[in-house]
Structure formats: structure tokens, C-alpha cells
Amino acid sequence: MRSLRLPADHPKVRSGKVGVLLVNLGTPDGTDYRSMRRYLKEFLTDKRVIEWPKALWYPILFGIVLNTRPQKSGKAYEEIWNKELDESPLRTITRSQSDKLSAVLAGAGDRIVVDWAMRYGNPSIASRLEHLRAQGCDRLLVFPLYPQYSASTTATVNDVVFKELLKLRWQPALRTVPPYHDDPVYIDALATSIETALAGLDFEPETVLASFHGIPQSYFRKGDPYHCHCHKTTRLLRERLGWPEDRLRITFQSRFGPEEWLQPYTDKTVEALAVSGMKRIAVINPGFVADCLETLEEIAGEAGEIFHENGGEKFAHIPCLNDSGPGMEVIDAIVRRELSGWI
């Protein structure tokens, strides 16, 4: 068969590769006021995150929040900042997850290109989509790194991807990873991480809290499945460990603003347990695939302080799956499944 001869003026085109884009929530570029304000502005102007009407929310956001919160958030980030690389742990870990996934998928040939992005901050989704297209990726798997689906997380990642594709004349074929809150490989990895962490402690917790990021109750009432996904993850994890209900309890953290959020609240639960006389607890964050401000500062730091200040004696934070062996097995298994038929 003769090879196809293109006209001399034919534009150069690279194609035939499959792109995998891991996307996490986001990170500021630094802990200074300007970096924090830029990051918070992008995050808090997302209508998926704050669903209030602009006429009500923007005066509060631009008049109060963006003038006061950058300093507070910057100080919190400074406590967990990766000083060696001058970046947040979330950026460090997500990059490592991408690099490790690329290495394990190398056996599938050189057709797969793995990259990573942040929904808010850098590297942006738009920049990495352009990079994948430049590498010749005409098929694309987008992986929002959220086991439990919420419109304020998974959907907003997909929104940006879809909007970017609107700009293209030649769009890549697109797949997005669905929620995997009840996937056996994910549940097994969480169970393994708990068992490993508890085996390394010098005490036995009287209870373990599974603390998920919260959402407003109003989002749940509008049909967001997040609350149900979190409860199912906790139930399956409890069954996998063979624990009774009071041994692994579900809570929700990181509430913001005056609305009522999903309950029970993590901070209030930690306080109540200590006041009631409980002396030893541990906390895991099943909804986060990488340690970040909400796990390292809010849970390992603040929640631990609350427990000790109210009479508790032993507190442990169980790390996220991160780029550990079990954590990478989850990402690898899901990516291979979703790429079925493409590779």
C-alpha cells in the first residue's frame, strides 16, 4: 500500500496518542497575600462552589472575604508548606501521582501521555489540555481526583474541560472518570492504610473518625449525591474492616459561611468525644486522595488541638493514600478500566 502523500501546504498534525489528565482541587502559588487572594478569588467565584446569587455573594466576597481571608489562609499554608520545593503538599503529591502513573502505564506502549492539573491555580486545566493536544493526543481521559461525586468538585472540573473543548475545531474524543466511592480496590486501599497506620501507633484508638469535606445541606436537598456517597464509602469500609458502627464514625469538616452544612461536624464531634471522657482517637480523610491544607492543618493540627484541649490524650491523623503503593493501585486500576477499548 502506498503511503499517503500530503499536500505541501498541509498543516502539521500530531495524532494517535491517548492523554490521561489527573485533576485535583487546587493550590496557591505561594503563601503571600497576592498569591492567596488570586487563588481564593478563582475558587470562591465558581458558581459550583458558592451557589448564592452574585448580587448577594459578591459584596461579601470582594468587600470582606478577599480582604481578610488571604492573610489567615496564608498563615495556615505556611504551617504545611513544602519549603524544599516551595510549593503546597497537594502540588507535590499530585505531580508524584502523575509521574508514577506514567511509569506504570509505560508498559502499555508510548501511546499514553499522563499529565496533571489543578482546577484552581496552576498548572491550569487549559494549559495541560493544550499540552496534551500538542503531544498528539486525540483521545482524552479526564480523572477528577474525587472518589465521591459532588457538583462542587467533580462537576466543576468537567465544566472547565467542556468549555475548553468548545474552543477547538478538532476536538479529542473525551471520557471522564465516574465516582469510585464504592470501588473494591479503593475500599481495600483505605482499609489497608488504616490497618497499617494503627499497627504503627503506640496506642489503640477507642474510635476512628472518617472525616469528609462537607457541603451545604441545601446542595444535598437539590439532589447532590455526595452525602450518600460518603455514607456508602464509610459503610463499606466498616464492613471490610469488620468493625461495629461506633468504631468507625462519619463526620464532615471545613464548613464555610452561615449555612447549615452536612452533619455531624468533625470539630464538634472531636470536642464532644473528649468531653465525654474518650482519651484516644484517630481520624482518616477518605474523600481526599492527597494530603493538603484540610487534612494536614485542619485535622492533624486543629482537630488534634481541640481533642487535647478538652481532655483527650492520644490523637492520630491517618495520612491520605497519596502516592503510596495502595494509593497508586487505585489510580492505576481505575485508569486502565476507563481506557478499555482505547489501549
C-alpha positions as CSV (number, residue, x, y, z in Angstrom):
1,M,0.0,0.0,0.0
2,R,1.3,3.4,-0.9
3,S,1.8,5.9,1.9
4,L,-0.5,8.9,1.8
5,R,1.3,12.0,0.4
6,L,0.0,15.2,2.0
7,P,-0.1,18.5,0.1
8,A,2.9,20.7,0.7
9,D,0.8,23.3,2.5
10,H,-0.9,20.7,4.8
11,P,-0.7,21.8,8.4
12,K,1.5,19.7,10.6
13,V,-0.7,17.4,12.7
14,R,0.3,15.0,15.5
15,S,-2.3,12.4,16.5
16,G,-2.8,8.8,17.6
17,K,-2.0,9.2,21.3
18,V,-4.2,8.9,24.4
19,G,-4.0,11.5,27.1
20,V,-4.7,11.0,30.8
21,L,-5.2,14.1,32.9
22,L,-5.3,13.8,36.7
23,V,-7.1,16.9,38.2
24,N,-7.1,17.9,41.8
25,L,-8.8,20.8,43.6
26,G,-6.1,23.4,43.5
27,T,-3.3,25.3,45.3
28,P,-2.0,28.8,45.6
29,D,1.4,29.6,44.1
30,G,2.7,31.0,47.4
31,T,1.6,31.9,50.9
32,D,1.8,35.7,50.3
33,Y,-1.2,37.9,50.2
34,R,-1.4,38.3,46.4
35,S,-1.0,34.6,45.7
36,M,-3.6,33.7,48.2
37,R,-6.0,36.3,47.1
38,R,-5.7,35.3,43.4
39,Y,-6.3,31.6,44.4
40,L,-9.2,32.4,46.7
41,K,-10.8,34.7,44.1
42,E,-10.8,31.9,41.4
43,F,-12.1,29.4,43.9
44,L,-14.8,31.5,45.5
45,T,-16.2,33.0,42.3
46,D,-17.0,29.5,41.0
47,K,-20.8,29.2,41.0
48,R,-20.5,25.5,41.6
49,V,-18.8,26.2,44.9
50,I,-20.8,29.1,46.1
51,E,-24.4,28.9,44.7
52,W,-25.6,32.2,46.1
53,P,-26.7,34.9,43.7
54,K,-23.9,37.2,42.7
55,A,-25.8,40.2,43.9
56,L,-25.8,38.7,47.4
57,W,-22.4,37.0,47.4
58,Y,-20.0,39.3,45.6
59,P,-20.3,42.3,48.0
60,I,-19.4,39.9,50.8
61,L,-16.6,38.3,48.8
62,F,-15.0,41.4,47.5
63,G,-15.8,43.6,50.4
64,I,-14.8,41.3,53.3
65,V,-13.6,37.8,52.4
66,L,-10.9,38.7,49.9
67,N,-9.6,41.4,52.1
68,T,-9.3,39.3,55.3
69,R,-9.1,35.6,54.4
70,P,-5.8,35.7,52.3
71,Q,-3.7,36.6,55.4
72,K,-5.4,33.9,57.5
73,S,-5.2,31.2,54.8
74,G,-1.6,32.2,54.0
75,K,-0.5,31.6,57.6
76,A,-2.3,28.2,57.6
77,Y,-0.5,27.2,54.4
78,E,2.9,28.3,55.8
79,E,2.5,25.6,58.5
80,I,2.3,22.8,55.9
81,W,4.3,24.4,53.0
82,N,6.9,22.2,51.3
83,K,9.8,24.5,51.9
84,E,12.2,22.4,49.8
85,L,10.2,22.8,46.6
86,D,8.5,26.0,47.6
87,E,5.0,24.6,46.9
88,S,2.0,23.1,48.7
89,P,2.0,19.4,49.6
90,L,-1.0,19.0,47.2
91,R,1.1,20.1,44.2
92,T,4.0,17.9,45.3
93,I,1.8,14.8,45.8
94,T,-0.3,15.2,42.6
95,R,2.8,15.6,40.5
96,S,4.2,12.4,42.0
97,Q,1.0,10.6,41.3
98,S,1.2,11.6,37.7
99,D,4.8,10.6,37.4
100,K,4.2,7.2,39.0
101,L,1.1,6.6,36.9
102,S,3.1,7.4,33.7
103,A,5.8,4.9,34.8
104,V,3.4,2.0,35.4
105,L,1.5,2.7,32.1
106,A,4.7,2.8,30.1
107,G,4.3,-1.0,29.6
108,A,1.2,-0.2,27.5
109,G,3.4,1.4,24.9
110,D,4.3,5.0,24.1
111,R,0.7,5.9,23.1
112,I,-0.3,7.1,26.6
113,V,0.7,10.6,27.8
114,V,-0.1,11.3,31.5
115,D,-0.3,14.8,32.9
116,W,-1.8,16.6,35.9
117,A,-3.6,19.9,36.6
118,M,-5.4,21.9,39.2
119,R,-9.0,23.2,38.9
120,Y,-7.9,26.4,40.7
121,G,-4.4,27.7,40.4
122,N,-1.5,26.2,38.5
123,P,-1.0,24.2,36.4
124,S,-4.3,25.1,34.9
125,I,-6.6,22.6,33.1
126,A,-6.5,24.7,30.0
127,S,-2.7,24.7,29.8
128,R,-2.4,21.0,30.3
129,L,-5.1,20.2,27.7
130,E,-3.2,22.3,25.2
131,H,0.0,20.4,26.1
132,L,-1.7,17.0,25.6
133,R,-3.1,18.1,22.3
134,A,0.4,19.3,21.2
135,Q,1.7,15.8,22.1
136,G,-0.8,14.3,19.6
137,C,-3.5,13.1,22.0
138,D,-6.7,12.8,20.1
139,R,-8.3,10.7,22.9
140,L,-8.5,12.1,26.4
141,L,-9.4,10.6,29.8
142,V,-10.0,13.3,32.4
143,F,-9.7,12.0,36.0
144,P,-11.2,14.3,38.7
145,L,-9.5,13.0,41.8
146,Y,-12.6,12.8,43.9
147,P,-13.9,9.4,45.0
148,Q,-17.3,10.8,46.0
149,Y,-19.1,12.9,43.4
150,S,-20.2,16.4,44.1
151,A,-21.2,19.2,41.8
152,S,-18.7,21.5,43.7
153,T,-15.8,19.2,42.9
154,T,-16.2,16.6,40.0
155,A,-18.7,18.7,38.0
156,T,-16.6,21.9,38.1
157,V,-13.6,20.0,36.7
158,N,-15.7,18.7,33.9
159,D,-17.2,22.1,33.3
160,V,-13.8,23.6,32.6
161,V,-12.8,20.7,30.3
162,F,-16.0,21.0,28.3
163,K,-15.6,24.8,28.0
164,E,-12.1,24.4,26.7
165,L,-13.3,21.9,24.1
166,L,-15.8,24.4,22.8
167,K,-12.8,26.5,21.5
168,L,-11.4,23.7,19.4
169,R,-12.1,22.9,15.8
170,W,-10.7,19.4,16.1
171,Q,-11.8,18.0,19.5
172,P,-10.3,14.9,21.1
173,A,-12.6,12.1,21.9
174,L,-13.4,12.5,25.6
175,R,-14.1,10.3,28.6
176,T,-14.4,11.4,32.3
177,V,-13.9,9.1,35.3
178,P,-17.1,8.5,37.2
179,P,-17.2,8.5,41.1
180,Y,-15.5,5.4,42.6
181,H,-16.7,5.7,46.2
182,D,-17.7,2.1,46.3
183,D,-15.0,0.5,44.1
184,P,-13.5,-2.5,45.9
185,V,-9.9,-1.5,45.1
186,Y,-10.5,1.9,46.7
187,I,-12.1,0.4,49.8
188,D,-9.3,-2.2,50.1
189,A,-6.7,0.6,49.9
190,L,-8.4,2.6,52.6
191,A,-8.7,-0.5,54.9
192,T,-5.0,-1.3,54.3
193,S,-4.0,2.3,55.1
194,I,-6.0,2.2,58.4
195,E,-4.6,-1.2,59.4
196,T,-1.0,-0.1,58.6
197,A,-1.3,3.2,60.4
198,L,-2.9,1.7,63.6
199,A,-0.3,-1.0,63.7
200,G,2.3,1.7,63.9
201,L,0.8,3.6,66.8
202,D,1.7,3.2,70.4
203,F,-1.9,3.3,71.4
204,E,-5.2,1.7,70.3
205,P,-7.9,4.3,69.3
206,E,-11.2,3.9,71.0
207,T,-12.8,5.1,67.8
208,V,-11.8,6.3,64.3
209,L,-13.5,9.2,62.6
210,A,-13.9,9.1,58.8
211,S,-13.9,12.9,58.1
212,F,-15.1,14.1,54.7
213,H,-15.2,17.6,53.4
214,G,-18.7,19.0,53.9
215,I,-21.1,20.7,51.5
216,P,-24.1,22.9,52.4
217,Q,-27.3,21.0,53.3
218,S,-29.1,22.9,50.5
219,Y,-26.8,21.3,47.9
220,F,-27.8,17.9,49.2
221,R,-31.5,18.8,49.1
222,K,-31.1,19.9,45.5
223,G,-30.0,16.4,44.6
224,D,-26.2,16.3,45.0
225,P,-25.3,12.6,45.7
226,Y,-22.2,13.5,47.8
227,H,-23.8,12.8,51.2
228,C,-24.9,9.3,50.1
229,H,-21.6,8.5,48.5
230,C,-19.7,9.4,51.7
231,H,-22.0,7.2,53.8
232,K,-21.6,4.3,51.4
233,T,-17.8,4.6,51.5
234,T,-17.9,4.6,55.3
235,R,-20.3,1.6,55.5
236,L,-18.3,-0.5,53.0
237,L,-15.0,0.4,54.8
238,R,-16.5,-0.6,58.1
239,E,-17.7,-3.9,56.7
240,R,-14.3,-4.5,55.1
241,L,-12.6,-3.9,58.5
242,G,-15.2,-5.9,60.4
243,W,-15.8,-3.1,62.8
244,P,-19.1,-2.1,64.5
245,E,-20.6,1.3,63.8
246,D,-19.2,3.1,66.8
247,R,-15.7,2.0,65.9
248,L,-15.7,3.9,62.6
249,R,-17.9,7.1,62.6
250,I,-18.6,9.5,59.8
251,T,-18.2,13.3,60.2
252,F,-17.9,16.3,57.9
253,Q,-15.4,19.2,58.1
254,S,-14.5,22.5,56.5
255,R,-17.8,24.3,56.7
256,F,-17.8,27.9,55.5
257,G,-20.4,30.7,55.8
258,P,-23.7,30.9,57.7
259,E,-25.5,28.0,56.0
260,E,-26.1,24.6,57.7
261,W,-23.7,22.0,56.3
262,L,-23.7,18.2,56.4
263,Q,-23.5,16.9,59.9
264,P,-22.2,15.7,62.3
265,Y,-19.4,18.3,62.2
266,T,-15.9,16.9,62.7
267,D,-14.7,19.6,65.1
268,K,-17.8,19.4,67.3
269,T,-17.6,15.6,67.3
270,V,-13.9,15.6,68.4
271,E,-14.7,18.1,71.2
272,A,-17.7,16.1,72.3
273,L,-15.8,12.8,72.4
274,A,-13.1,14.4,74.5
275,V,-15.5,16.0,76.9
276,S,-17.4,12.7,77.3
277,G,-14.2,11.1,78.6
278,M,-12.8,9.4,75.4
279,K,-9.0,9.5,75.6
280,R,-7.7,8.0,72.3
281,I,-9.0,8.6,68.8
282,A,-7.7,8.6,65.2
283,V,-9.0,10.4,62.1
284,I,-8.8,9.5,58.4
285,N,-9.9,11.5,55.4
286,P,-11.3,9.1,52.8
287,G,-12.5,11.8,50.4
288,F,-9.1,13.3,49.8
289,V,-6.6,11.4,47.6
290,A,-3.7,13.6,48.7
291,D,-2.9,15.4,51.9
292,C,-3.5,19.1,51.8
293,L,-4.5,22.1,53.9
294,E,-7.8,20.4,55.0
295,T,-6.0,17.3,56.2
296,L,-2.7,18.5,57.5
297,E,-3.6,21.8,59.1
298,E,-7.4,21.4,59.8
299,I,-7.3,17.8,61.0
300,A,-3.8,16.8,62.0
301,G,-3.3,20.3,63.5
302,E,-6.6,21.9,64.6
303,A,-8.6,18.8,65.4
304,G,-5.8,17.4,67.4
305,E,-5.6,20.6,69.5
306,I,-9.3,20.6,70.1
307,F,-9.1,17.0,71.3
308,H,-6.2,17.7,73.7
309,E,-7.7,20.9,75.0
310,N,-10.9,19.1,76.0
311,G,-9.3,16.3,77.9
312,G,-8.2,13.9,75.2
313,E,-4.8,12.3,75.5
314,K,-3.9,10.4,72.3
315,F,-4.7,11.7,68.8
316,A,-3.5,10.4,65.4
317,H,-4.2,11.5,61.9
318,I,-4.0,8.7,59.3
319,P,-2.4,10.0,56.1
320,C,-4.3,10.0,52.8
321,L,-3.5,7.4,50.2
322,N,-1.3,9.9,48.4
323,D,1.3,8.3,46.1
324,S,1.7,5.2,48.3
325,G,1.6,1.7,46.8
326,P,-2.1,1.2,47.6
327,G,-3.0,4.7,46.5
328,M,-1.3,4.2,43.1
329,E,-3.0,0.8,42.7
330,V,-6.4,2.6,43.0
331,I,-5.5,5.2,40.4
332,D,-3.9,2.7,38.0
333,A,-6.8,0.3,38.2
334,I,-9.4,3.0,37.5
335,V,-7.5,4.5,34.7
336,R,-6.9,1.1,33.0
337,R,-10.6,0.3,33.3
338,E,-11.7,3.6,31.9
339,L,-9.3,3.3,29.0
340,S,-10.7,-0.1,28.0
341,G,-11.1,-0.2,24.2
342,W,-8.6,2.6,23.7
343,I,-5.4,0.7,24.7
